[in-house]
Amino acid sequence: MDDLIALLPLVTVFLLFYLILYIPQRRRQKKHKSYIEALKIGDDVVTDSGIYGRVTNIKEESITLVLKKGEIEILKSKILHN
């Protein structure tokens, strides 16, 4: 019984870690995934490096953006949620 009581603070720390860090991160990931899936041609987006562009082509893993000086192709995961 004393062993279980000794483990209680450790279990509490892991539970708090899960509640404070993991659950909100998972919610952000789901929100970002739904945002990426809802993108359509003509949407204005910002990349994680701060590049603004307009979506011109959508592929399975990447998106083509038109910029003032040309086009770039980036991974979908590098688009920020507005």
PDB file of N, CA, C and O in Angstrom, chain B, residues numbered from 101:
ATOM      1  N   MET B 101       0.820  -1.190   0.000  1.00  0.00           N
ATOM      2  CA  MET B 101       0.000   0.000   0.000  1.00  0.00           C
ATOM      3  C   MET B 101       0.867   1.258   0.000  1.00  0.00           C
ATOM      4  O   MET B 101       0.544   2.241  -0.666  1.00  0.00           O
ATOM      5  N   ASP B 102       1.975   1.219   0.755  1.00  0.00           N
ATOM      6  CA  ASP B 102       2.866   2.372   0.793  1.00  0.00           C
ATOM      7  C   ASP B 102       3.502   2.638  -0.577  1.00  0.00           C
ATOM      8  O   ASP B 102       3.798   3.783  -0.918  1.00  0.00           O
ATOM      9  N   ASP B 103       3.709   1.569  -1.357  1.00  0.00           N
ATOM     10  CA  ASP B 103       4.270   1.737  -2.686  1.00  0.00           C
ATOM     11  C   ASP B 103       3.324   2.513  -3.598  1.00  0.00           C
ATOM     12  O   ASP B 103       3.758   3.348  -4.391  1.00  0.00           O
ATOM     13  N   LEU B 104       2.046   2.232  -3.479  1.00  0.00           N
ATOM     14  CA  LEU B 104       1.066   2.951  -4.293  1.00  0.00           C
ATOM     15  C   LEU B 104       0.983   4.419  -3.896  1.00  0.00           C
ATOM     16  O   LEU B 104       0.849   5.287  -4.758  1.00  0.00           O
ATOM     17  N   ILE B 105       1.061   4.696  -2.633  1.00  0.00           N
ATOM     18  CA  ILE B 105       1.030   6.087  -2.163  1.00  0.00           C
ATOM     19  C   ILE B 105       2.282   6.828  -2.613  1.00  0.00           C
ATOM     20  O   ILE B 105       2.227   8.023  -2.906  1.00  0.00           O
ATOM     21  N   ALA B 106       3.398   6.132  -2.668  1.00  0.00           N
ATOM     22  CA  ALA B 106       4.637   6.750  -3.117  1.00  0.00           C
ATOM     23  C   ALA B 106       4.584   7.070  -4.620  1.00  0.00           C
ATOM     24  O   ALA B 106       5.222   8.022  -5.068  1.00  0.00           O
ATOM     25  N   LEU B 107       3.846   6.302  -5.380  1.00  0.00           N
ATOM     26  CA  LEU B 107       3.712   6.540  -6.820  1.00  0.00           C
ATOM     27  C   LEU B 107       2.665   7.605  -7.151  1.00  0.00           C
ATOM     28  O   LEU B 107       2.628   8.100  -8.277  1.00  0.00           O
ATOM     29  N   LEU B 108       1.832   7.956  -6.204  1.00  0.00           N
ATOM     30  CA  LEU B 108       0.761   8.918  -6.444  1.00  0.00           C
ATOM     31  C   LEU B 108       1.261  10.272  -6.968  1.00  0.00           C
ATOM     32  O   LEU B 108       0.662  10.787  -7.912  1.00  0.00           O
ATOM     33  N   PRO B 109       2.311  10.874  -6.419  1.00  0.00           N
ATOM     34  CA  PRO B 109       2.790  12.148  -6.986  1.00  0.00           C
ATOM     35  C   PRO B 109       3.273  12.008  -8.432  1.00  0.00           C
ATOM     36  O   PRO B 109       3.044  12.899  -9.250  1.00  0.00           O
ATOM     37  N   LEU B 110       3.927  10.913  -8.743  1.00  0.00           N
ATOM     38  CA  LEU B 110       4.402  10.683 -10.101  1.00  0.00           C
ATOM     39  C   LEU B 110       3.229  10.537 -11.076  1.00  0.00           C
ATOM     40  O   LEU B 110       3.246  11.109 -12.166  1.00  0.00           O
ATOM     41  N   VAL B 111       2.233   9.781 -10.684  1.00  0.00           N
ATOM     42  CA  VAL B 111       1.046   9.609 -11.517  1.00  0.00           C
ATOM     43  C   VAL B 111       0.329  10.945 -11.692  1.00  0.00           C
ATOM     44  O   VAL B 111      -0.165  11.245 -12.779  1.00  0.00           O
ATOM     45  N   THR B 112       0.269  11.736 -10.649  1.00  0.00           N
ATOM     46  CA  THR B 112      -0.369  13.048 -10.720  1.00  0.00           C
ATOM     47  C   THR B 112       0.367  13.962 -11.688  1.00  0.00           C
ATOM     48  O   THR B 112      -0.269  14.686 -12.455  1.00  0.00           O
ATOM     49  N   VAL B 113       1.672  13.943 -11.668  1.00  0.00           N
ATOM     50  CA  VAL B 113       2.465  14.767 -12.581  1.00  0.00           C
ATOM     51  C   VAL B 113       2.208  14.352 -14.026  1.00  0.00           C
ATOM     52  O   VAL B 113       2.025  15.214 -14.886  1.00  0.00           O
ATOM     53  N   PHE B 114       2.192  13.063 -14.309  1.00  0.00           N
ATOM     54  CA  PHE B 114       1.915  12.592 -15.667  1.00  0.00           C
ATOM     55  C   PHE B 114       0.503  12.956 -16.109  1.00  0.00           C
ATOM     56  O   PHE B 114       0.291  13.322 -17.265  1.00  0.00           O
ATOM     57  N   LEU B 115      -0.452  12.860 -15.210  1.00  0.00           N
ATOM     58  CA  LEU B 115      -1.826  13.232 -15.528  1.00  0.00           C
ATOM     59  C   LEU B 115      -1.930  14.722 -15.844  1.00  0.00           C
ATOM     60  O   LEU B 115      -2.593  15.109 -16.806  1.00  0.00           O
ATOM     61  N   LEU B 116      -1.284  15.549 -15.044  1.00  0.00           N
ATOM     62  CA  LEU B 116      -1.285  16.989 -15.309  1.00  0.00           C
ATOM     63  C   LEU B 116      -0.588  17.311 -16.627  1.00  0.00           C
ATOM     64  O   LEU B 116      -1.060  18.152 -17.392  1.00  0.00           O
ATOM     65  N   PHE B 117       0.518  16.652 -16.891  1.00  0.00           N
ATOM     66  CA  PHE B 117       1.224  16.833 -18.156  1.00  0.00           C
ATOM     67  C   PHE B 117       0.300  16.517 -19.322  1.00  0.00           C
ATOM     68  O   PHE B 117       0.251  17.266 -20.298  1.00  0.00           O
ATOM     69  N   TYR B 118      -0.425  15.422 -19.228  1.00  0.00           N
ATOM     70  CA  TYR B 118      -1.349  15.016 -20.280  1.00  0.00           C
ATOM     71  C   TYR B 118      -2.451  16.054 -20.465  1.00  0.00           C
ATOM     72  O   TYR B 118      -2.764  16.434 -21.593  1.00  0.00           O
ATOM     73  N   LEU B 119      -3.031  16.506 -19.379  1.00  0.00           N
ATOM     74  CA  LEU B 119      -4.140  17.450 -19.455  1.00  0.00           C
ATOM     75  C   LEU B 119      -3.710  18.826 -19.940  1.00  0.00           C
ATOM     76  O   LEU B 119      -4.441  19.469 -20.694  1.00  0.00           O
ATOM     77  N   ILE B 120      -2.546  19.285 -19.526  1.00  0.00           N
ATOM     78  CA  ILE B 120      -2.113  20.642 -19.831  1.00  0.00           C
ATOM     79  C   ILE B 120      -1.447  20.739 -21.207  1.00  0.00           C
ATOM     80  O   ILE B 120      -1.619  21.743 -21.898  1.00  0.00           O
ATOM     81  N   LEU B 121      -0.705  19.734 -21.609  1.00  0.00           N
ATOM     82  CA  LEU B 121       0.060  19.833 -22.844  1.00  0.00           C
ATOM     83  C   LEU B 121      -0.487  19.004 -24.009  1.00  0.00           C
ATOM     84  O   LEU B 121      -0.628  19.517 -25.118  1.00  0.00           O
ATOM     85  N   TYR B 122      -0.782  17.777 -23.775  1.00  0.00           N
ATOM     86  CA  TYR B 122      -1.109  16.873 -24.871  1.00  0.00           C
ATOM     87  C   TYR B 122      -2.489  17.142 -25.467  1.00  0.00           C
ATOM     88  O   TYR B 122      -2.621  17.203 -26.690  1.00  0.00           O
ATOM     89  N   ILE B 123      -3.501  17.302 -24.651  1.00  0.00           N
ATOM     90  CA  ILE B 123      -4.862  17.498 -25.156  1.00  0.00           C
ATOM     91  C   ILE B 123      -4.980  18.788 -25.973  1.00  0.00           C
ATOM     92  O   ILE B 123      -5.528  18.735 -27.074  1.00  0.00           O
ATOM     93  N   PRO B 124      -4.495  19.950 -25.497  1.00  0.00           N
ATOM     94  CA  PRO B 124      -4.578  21.146 -26.343  1.00  0.00           C
ATOM     95  C   PRO B 124      -3.797  21.029 -27.654  1.00  0.00           C
ATOM     96  O   PRO B 124      -4.237  21.543 -28.682  1.00  0.00           O
ATOM     97  N   GLN B 125      -2.652  20.363 -27.627  1.00  0.00           N
ATOM     98  CA  GLN B 125      -1.873  20.176 -28.844  1.00  0.00           C
ATOM     99  C   GLN B 125      -2.639  19.326 -29.844  1.00  0.00           C
ATOM    100  O   GLN B 125      -2.635  19.620 -31.039  1.00  0.00           O
ATOM    101  N   ARG B 126      -3.285  18.296 -29.377  1.00  0.00           N
ATOM    102  CA  ARG B 126      -4.073  17.435 -30.257  1.00  0.00           C
ATOM    103  C   ARG B 126      -5.236  18.206 -30.873  1.00  0.00           C
ATOM    104  O   ARG B 126      -5.562  18.005 -32.043  1.00  0.00           O
ATOM    105  N   ARG B 127      -5.866  19.090 -30.090  1.00  0.00           N
ATOM    106  CA  ARG B 127      -6.950  19.923 -30.623  1.00  0.00           C
ATOM    107  C   ARG B 127      -6.428  20.863 -31.698  1.00  0.00           C
ATOM    108  O   ARG B 127      -7.077  21.036 -32.730  1.00  0.00           O
ATOM    109  N   ARG B 128      -5.261  21.479 -31.474  1.00  0.00           N
ATOM    110  CA  ARG B 128      -4.677  22.365 -32.487  1.00  0.00           C
ATOM    111  C   ARG B 128      -4.366  21.597 -33.769  1.00  0.00           C
ATOM    112  O   ARG B 128      -4.580  22.109 -34.868  1.00  0.00           O
ATOM    113  N   GLN B 129      -3.862  20.376 -33.632  1.00  0.00           N
ATOM    114  CA  GLN B 129      -3.544  19.571 -34.808  1.00  0.00           C
ATOM    115  C   GLN B 129      -4.802  19.233 -35.602  1.00  0.00           C
ATOM    116  O   GLN B 129      -4.787  19.285 -36.832  1.00  0.00           O
ATOM    117  N   LYS B 130      -5.882  18.890 -34.920  1.00  0.00           N
ATOM    118  CA  LYS B 130      -7.134  18.582 -35.607  1.00  0.00           C
ATOM    119  C   LYS B 130      -7.688  19.811 -36.310  1.00  0.00           C
ATOM    120  O   LYS B 130      -8.184  19.715 -37.432  1.00  0.00           O
ATOM    121  N   LYS B 131      -7.606  20.972 -35.655  1.00  0.00           N
ATOM    122  CA  LYS B 131      -8.089  22.217 -36.244  1.00  0.00           C
ATOM    123  C   LYS B 131      -7.264  22.575 -37.480  1.00  0.00           C
ATOM    124  O   LYS B 131      -7.817  22.987 -38.500  1.00  0.00           O
ATOM    125  N   HIS B 132      -5.944  22.417 -37.390  1.00  0.00           N
ATOM    126  CA  HIS B 132      -5.070  22.710 -38.524  1.00  0.00           C
ATOM    127  C   HIS B 132      -5.347  21.757 -39.682  1.00  0.00           C
ATOM    128  O   HIS B 132      -5.380  22.181 -40.837  1.00  0.00           O
ATOM    129  N   LYS B 133      -5.545  20.483 -39.387  1.00  0.00           N
ATOM    130  CA  LYS B 133      -5.827  19.494 -40.427  1.00  0.00           C
ATOM    131  C   LYS B 133      -7.129  19.819 -41.149  1.00  0.00           C
ATOM    132  O   LYS B 133      -7.196  19.726 -42.374  1.00  0.00           O
ATOM    133  N   SER B 134      -8.160  20.196 -40.404  1.00  0.00           N
ATOM    134  CA  SER B 134      -9.424  20.537 -41.052  1.00  0.00           C
ATOM    135  C   SER B 134      -9.298  21.813 -41.874  1.00  0.00           C
ATOM    136  O   SER B 134      -9.940  21.942 -42.916  1.00  0.00           O
ATOM    137  N   TYR B 135      -8.469  22.767 -41.414  1.00  0.00           N
ATOM    138  CA  TYR B 135      -8.220  23.992 -42.177  1.00  0.00           C
ATOM    139  C   TYR B 135      -7.527  23.656 -43.497  1.00  0.00           C
ATOM    140  O   TYR B 135      -7.920  24.165 -44.547  1.00  0.00           O
ATOM    141  N   ILE B 136      -6.519  22.819 -43.455  1.00  0.00           N
ATOM    142  CA  ILE B 136      -5.774  22.435 -44.655  1.00  0.00           C
ATOM    143  C   ILE B 136      -6.684  21.699 -45.633  1.00  0.00           C
ATOM    144  O   ILE B 136      -6.618  21.935 -46.839  1.00  0.00           O
ATOM    145  N   GLU B 137      -7.531  20.811 -45.122  1.00  0.00           N
ATOM    146  CA  GLU B 137      -8.433  20.060 -45.992  1.00  0.00           C
ATOM    147  C   GLU B 137      -9.485  20.960 -46.632  1.00  0.00           C
ATOM    148  O   GLU B 137      -9.996  20.638 -47.704  1.00  0.00           O
ATOM    149  N   ALA B 138      -9.817  22.085 -45.994  1.00  0.00           N
ATOM    150  CA  ALA B 138     -10.834  22.993 -46.507  1.00  0.00           C
ATOM    151  C   ALA B 138     -10.261  24.035 -47.467  1.00  0.00           C
ATOM    152  O   ALA B 138     -11.021  24.807 -48.051  1.00  0.00           O
ATOM    153  N   LEU B 139      -8.942  24.074 -47.642  1.00  0.00           N
ATOM    154  CA  LEU B 139      -8.348  25.043 -48.561  1.00  0.00           C
ATOM    155  C   LEU B 139      -8.834  24.800 -49.976  1.00  0.00           C
ATOM    156  O   LEU B 139      -9.030  23.660 -50.397  1.00  0.00           O
ATOM    157  N   LYS B 140      -9.026  25.898 -50.705  1.00  0.00           N
ATOM    158  CA  LYS B 140      -9.425  25.785 -52.099  1.00  0.00           C
ATOM    159  C   LYS B 140      -8.636  26.788 -52.924  1.00  0.00           C
ATOM    160  O   LYS B 140      -8.026  27.706 -52.375  1.00  0.00           O
ATOM    161  N   ILE B 141      -8.646  26.621 -54.205  1.00  0.00           N
ATOM    162  CA  ILE B 141      -7.913  27.510 -55.095  1.00  0.00           C
ATOM    163  C   ILE B 141      -8.471  28.922 -54.951  1.00  0.00           C
ATOM    164  O   ILE B 141      -9.684  29.132 -54.962  1.00  0.00           O
ATOM    165  N   GLY B 142      -7.556  29.886 -54.814  1.00  0.00           N
ATOM    166  CA  GLY B 142      -7.946  31.284 -54.644  1.00  0.00           C
ATOM    167  C   GLY B 142      -7.867  31.770 -53.209  1.00  0.00           C
ATOM    168  O   GLY B 142      -7.968  32.973 -52.968  1.00  0.00           O
ATOM    169  N   ASP B 143      -7.690  30.871 -52.247  1.00  0.00           N
ATOM    170  CA  ASP B 143      -7.566  31.271 -50.838  1.00  0.00           C
ATOM    171  C   ASP B 143      -6.218  31.938 -50.594  1.00  0.00           C
ATOM    172  O   ASP B 143      -5.195  31.496 -51.117  1.00  0.00           O
ATOM    173  N   ASP B 144      -6.221  32.993 -49.805  1.00  0.00           N
ATOM    174  CA  ASP B 144      -4.983  33.637 -49.380  1.00  0.00           C
ATOM    175  C   ASP B 144      -4.491  32.944 -48.120  1.00  0.00           C
ATOM    176  O   ASP B 144      -5.265  32.711 -47.191  1.00  0.00           O
ATOM    177  N   VAL B 145      -3.203  32.614 -48.088  1.00  0.00           N
ATOM    178  CA  VAL B 145      -2.630  31.887 -46.954  1.00  0.00           C
ATOM    179  C   VAL B 145      -1.296  32.508 -46.559  1.00  0.00           C
ATOM    180  O   VAL B 145      -0.719  33.316 -47.286  1.00  0.00           O
ATOM    181  N   VAL B 146      -0.826  32.103 -45.382  1.00  0.00           N
ATOM    182  CA  VAL B 146       0.493  32.487 -44.883  1.00  0.00           C
ATOM    183  C   VAL B 146       1.225  31.204 -44.525  1.00  0.00           C
ATOM    184  O   VAL B 146       0.658  30.316 -43.889  1.00  0.00           O
ATOM    185  N   THR B 147       2.491  31.109 -44.937  1.00  0.00           N
ATOM    186  CA  THR B 147       3.281  29.935 -44.590  1.00  0.00           C
ATOM    187  C   THR B 147       3.881  30.129 -43.204  1.00  0.00           C
ATOM    188  O   THR B 147       3.828  31.224 -42.645  1.00  0.00           O
ATOM    189  N   ASP B 148       4.446  29.074 -42.660  1.00  0.00           N
ATOM    190  CA  ASP B 148       5.055  29.173 -41.332  1.00  0.00           C
ATOM    191  C   ASP B 148       6.318  30.033 -41.345  1.00  0.00           C
ATOM    192  O   ASP B 148       6.796  30.438 -40.285  1.00  0.00           O
ATOM    193  N   SER B 149       6.860  30.313 -42.516  1.00  0.00           N
ATOM    194  CA  SER B 149       8.022  31.200 -42.596  1.00  0.00           C
ATOM    195  C   SER B 149       7.627  32.650 -42.889  1.00  0.00           C
ATOM    196  O   SER B 149       8.495  33.507 -43.050  1.00  0.00           O
ATOM    197  N   GLY B 150       6.308  32.929 -42.960  1.00  0.00           N
ATOM    198  CA  GLY B 150       5.839  34.297 -43.122  1.00  0.00           C
ATOM    199  C   GLY B 150       5.611  34.733 -44.555  1.00  0.00           C
ATOM    200  O   GLY B 150       5.470  35.928 -44.816  1.00  0.00           O
ATOM    201  N   ILE B 151       5.571  33.807 -45.481  1.00  0.00           N
ATOM    202  CA  ILE B 151       5.343  34.150 -46.886  1.00  0.00           C
ATOM    203  C   ILE B 151       3.840  34.169 -47.157  1.00  0.00           C
ATOM    204  O   ILE B 151       3.130  33.207 -46.865  1.00  0.00           O
ATOM    205  N   TYR B 152       3.371  35.283 -47.720  1.00  0.00           N
ATOM    206  CA  TYR B 152       1.976  35.414 -48.093  1.00  0.00           C
ATOM    207  C   TYR B 152       1.809  34.994 -49.546  1.00  0.00           C
ATOM    208  O   TYR B 152       2.642  35.323 -50.391  1.00  0.00           O
ATOM    209  N   GLY B 153       0.736  34.268 -49.838  1.00  0.00           N
ATOM    210  CA  GLY B 153       0.486  33.850 -51.210  1.00  0.00           C
ATOM    211  C   GLY B 153      -0.954  33.440 -51.403  1.00  0.00           C
ATOM    212  O   GLY B 153      -1.734  33.368 -50.453  1.00  0.00           O
ATOM    213  N   ARG B 154      -1.295  33.172 -52.656  1.00  0.00           N
ATOM    214  CA  ARG B 154      -2.638  32.726 -53.006  1.00  0.00           C
ATOM    215  C   ARG B 154      -2.526  31.334 -53.605  1.00  0.00           C
ATOM    216  O   ARG B 154      -1.661  31.083 -54.444  1.00  0.00           O
ATOM    217  N   VAL B 155      -3.392  30.436 -53.180  1.00  0.00           N
ATOM    218  CA  VAL B 155      -3.372  29.051 -53.629  1.00  0.00           C
ATOM    219  C   VAL B 155      -3.781  28.991 -55.102  1.00  0.00           C
ATOM    220  O   VAL B 155      -4.827  29.510 -55.491  1.00  0.00           O
ATOM    221  N   THR B 156      -2.924  28.340 -55.922  1.00  0.00           N
ATOM    222  CA  THR B 156      -3.237  28.181 -57.343  1.00  0.00           C
ATOM    223  C   THR B 156      -3.382  26.723 -57.748  1.00  0.00           C
ATOM    224  O   THR B 156      -3.991  26.420 -58.773  1.00  0.00           O
ATOM    225  N   ASN B 157      -2.824  25.815 -56.948  1.00  0.00           N
ATOM    226  CA  ASN B 157      -2.908  24.392 -57.270  1.00  0.00           C
ATOM    227  C   ASN B 157      -2.800  23.605 -55.971  1.00  0.00           C
ATOM    228  O   ASN B 157      -2.002  23.946 -55.097  1.00  0.00           O
ATOM    229  N   ILE B 158      -3.594  22.565 -55.847  1.00  0.00           N
ATOM    230  CA  ILE B 158      -3.572  21.731 -54.654  1.00  0.00           C
ATOM    231  C   ILE B 158      -3.305  20.293 -55.078  1.00  0.00           C
ATOM    232  O   ILE B 158      -4.029  19.722 -55.893  1.00  0.00           O
ATOM    233  N   LYS B 159      -2.249  19.722 -54.507  1.00  0.00           N
ATOM    234  CA  LYS B 159      -1.903  18.320 -54.740  1.00  0.00           C
ATOM    235  C   LYS B 159      -2.127  17.562 -53.434  1.00  0.00           C
ATOM    236  O   LYS B 159      -2.579  18.133 -52.442  1.00  0.00           O
ATOM    237  N   GLU B 160      -1.810  16.291 -53.446  1.00  0.00           N
ATOM    238  CA  GLU B 160      -2.029  15.462 -52.261  1.00  0.00           C
ATOM    239  C   GLU B 160      -1.182  15.922 -51.077  1.00  0.00           C
ATOM    240  O   GLU B 160      -1.689  16.029 -49.960  1.00  0.00           O
ATOM    241  N   GLU B 161       0.095  16.193 -51.308  1.00  0.00           N
ATOM    242  CA  GLU B 161       1.013  16.562 -50.230  1.00  0.00           C
ATOM    243  C   GLU B 161       1.472  18.014 -50.263  1.00  0.00           C
ATOM    244  O   GLU B 161       2.051  18.498 -49.290  1.00  0.00           O
ATOM    245  N   SER B 162       1.222  18.720 -51.373  1.00  0.00           N
ATOM    246  CA  SER B 162       1.757  20.068 -51.502  1.00  0.00           C
ATOM    247  C   SER B 162       0.723  21.024 -52.087  1.00  0.00           C
ATOM    248  O   SER B 162      -0.318  20.619 -52.604  1.00  0.00           O
ATOM    249  N   ILE B 163       1.052  22.293 -51.983  1.00  0.00           N
ATOM    250  CA  ILE B 163       0.205  23.369 -52.496  1.00  0.00           C
ATOM    251  C   ILE B 163       1.111  24.317 -53.268  1.00  0.00           C
ATOM    252  O   ILE B 163       2.232  24.595 -52.843  1.00  0.00           O
ATOM    253  N   THR B 164       0.628  24.812 -54.402  1.00  0.00           N
ATOM    254  CA  THR B 164       1.363  25.813 -55.161  1.00  0.00           C
ATOM    255  C   THR B 164       0.765  27.176 -54.843  1.00  0.00           C
ATOM    256  O   THR B 164      -0.447  27.376 -54.924  1.00  0.00           O
ATOM    257  N   LEU B 165       1.647  28.113 -54.479  1.00  0.00           N
ATOM    258  CA  LEU B 165       1.225  29.470 -54.157  1.00  0.00           C
ATOM    259  C   LEU B 165       1.778  30.421 -55.199  1.00  0.00           C
ATOM    260  O   LEU B 165       2.912  30.269 -55.654  1.00  0.00           O
ATOM    261  N   VAL B 166       0.973  31.400 -55.571  1.00  0.00           N
ATOM    262  CA  VAL B 166       1.454  32.456 -56.443  1.00  0.00           C
ATOM    263  C   VAL B 166       1.813  33.640 -55.552  1.00  0.00           C
ATOM    264  O   VAL B 166       1.054  34.026 -54.663  1.00  0.00           O
ATOM    265  N   LEU B 167       2.984  34.202 -55.814  1.00  0.00           N
ATOM    266  CA  LEU B 167       3.481  35.345 -55.067  1.00  0.00           C
ATOM    267  C   LEU B 167       3.559  36.530 -56.016  1.00  0.00           C
ATOM    268  O   LEU B 167       3.208  36.403 -57.189  1.00  0.00           O
ATOM    269  N   LYS B 168       4.008  37.667 -55.535  1.00  0.00           N
ATOM    270  CA  LYS B 168       4.170  38.832 -56.410  1.00  0.00           C
ATOM    271  C   LYS B 168       5.224  38.575 -57.489  1.00  0.00           C
ATOM    272  O   LYS B 168       5.121  39.102 -58.597  1.00  0.00           O
ATOM    273  N   LYS B 169       6.223  37.778 -57.171  1.00  0.00           N
ATOM    274  CA  LYS B 169       7.344  37.543 -58.095  1.00  0.00           C
ATOM    275  C   LYS B 169       7.454  36.092 -58.543  1.00  0.00           C
ATOM    276  O   LYS B 169       8.566  35.616 -58.770  1.00  0.00           O
ATOM    277  N   GLY B 170       6.371  35.389 -58.675  1.00  0.00           N
ATOM    278  CA  GLY B 170       6.446  34.015 -59.153  1.00  0.00           C
ATOM    279  C   GLY B 170       5.599  33.061 -58.340  1.00  0.00           C
ATOM    280  O   GLY B 170       4.665  33.460 -57.645  1.00  0.00           O
ATOM    281  N   GLU B 171       5.947  31.795 -58.445  1.00  0.00           N
ATOM    282  CA  GLU B 171       5.220  30.744 -57.743  1.00  0.00           C
ATOM    283  C   GLU B 171       6.191  29.895 -56.928  1.00  0.00           C
ATOM    284  O   GLU B 171       7.373  29.777 -57.251  1.00  0.00           O
ATOM    285  N   ILE B 172       5.653  29.309 -55.861  1.00  0.00           N
ATOM    286  CA  ILE B 172       6.413  28.331 -55.083  1.00  0.00           C
ATOM    287  C   ILE B 172       5.499  27.167 -54.760  1.00  0.00           C
ATOM    288  O   ILE B 172       4.278  27.315 -54.706  1.00  0.00           O
ATOM    289  N   GLU B 173       6.094  26.017 -54.548  1.00  0.00           N
ATOM    290  CA  GLU B 173       5.349  24.839 -54.128  1.00  0.00           C
ATOM    291  C   GLU B 173       5.844  24.459 -52.739  1.00  0.00           C
ATOM    292  O   GLU B 173       7.043  24.276 -52.529  1.00  0.00           O
ATOM    293  N   ILE B 174       4.919  24.341 -51.795  1.00  0.00           N
ATOM    294  CA  ILE B 174       5.291  24.012 -50.423  1.00  0.00           C
ATOM    295  C   ILE B 174       4.430  22.863 -49.912  1.00  0.00           C
ATOM    296  O   ILE B 174       3.398  22.535 -50.498  1.00  0.00           O
ATOM    297  N   LEU B 175       4.867  22.266 -48.823  1.00  0.00           N
ATOM    298  CA  LEU B 175       4.095  21.209 -48.186  1.00  0.00           C
ATOM    299  C   LEU B 175       2.862  21.794 -47.519  1.00  0.00           C
ATOM    300  O   LEU B 175       2.885  22.920 -47.021  1.00  0.00           O
ATOM    301  N   LYS B 176       1.801  21.028 -47.514  1.00  0.00           N
ATOM    302  CA  LYS B 176       0.565  21.490 -46.866  1.00  0.00           C
ATOM    303  C   LYS B 176       0.769  21.754 -45.386  1.00  0.00           C
ATOM    304  O   LYS B 176       0.140  22.650 -44.822  1.00  0.00           O
ATOM    305  N   SER B 177       1.628  20.996 -44.762  1.00  0.00           N
ATOM    306  CA  SER B 177       1.839  21.141 -43.325  1.00  0.00           C
ATOM    307  C   SER B 177       2.504  22.460 -42.962  1.00  0.00           C
ATOM    308  O   SER B 177       2.507  22.845 -41.793  1.00  0.00           O
ATOM    309  N   LYS B 178       3.066  23.157 -43.938  1.00  0.00           N
ATOM    310  CA  LYS B 178       3.755  24.422 -43.671  1.00  0.00           C
ATOM    311  C   LYS B 178       2.843  25.638 -43.816  1.00  0.00           C
ATOM    312  O   LYS B 178       3.306  26.774 -43.710  1.00  0.00           O
ATOM    313  N   ILE B 179       1.548  25.411 -44.059  1.00  0.00           N
ATOM    314  CA  ILE B 179       0.576  26.494 -44.104  1.00  0.00           C
ATOM    315  C   ILE B 179       0.075  26.739 -42.689  1.00  0.00           C
ATOM    316  O   ILE B 179      -0.283  25.798 -41.980  1.00  0.00           O
ATOM    317  N   LEU B 180       0.049  28.005 -42.277  1.00  0.00           N
ATOM    318  CA  LEU B 180      -0.453  28.354 -40.949  1.00  0.00           C
ATOM    319  C   LEU B 180      -1.953  28.514 -40.976  1.00  0.00           C
ATOM    320  O   LEU B 180      -2.530  28.915 -41.986  1.00  0.00           O
ATOM    321  N   HIS B 181      -2.574  28.202 -39.875  1.00  0.00           N
ATOM    322  CA  HIS B 181      -4.021  28.417 -39.719  1.00  0.00           C
ATOM    323  C   HIS B 181      -4.233  29.875 -39.350  1.00  0.00           C
ATOM    324  O   HIS B 181      -3.615  30.369 -38.407  1.00  0.00           O
ATOM    325  N   ASN B 182      -5.092  30.566 -40.076  1.00  0.00           N
ATOM    326  CA  ASN B 182      -5.359  31.991 -39.802  1.00  0.00           C
ATOM    327  C   ASN B 182      -6.291  32.172 -38.645  1.00  0.00           C
ATOM    328  O   ASN B 182      -6.616  33.304 -38.285  1.00  0.00           O
TER     329      ASN B 182
END
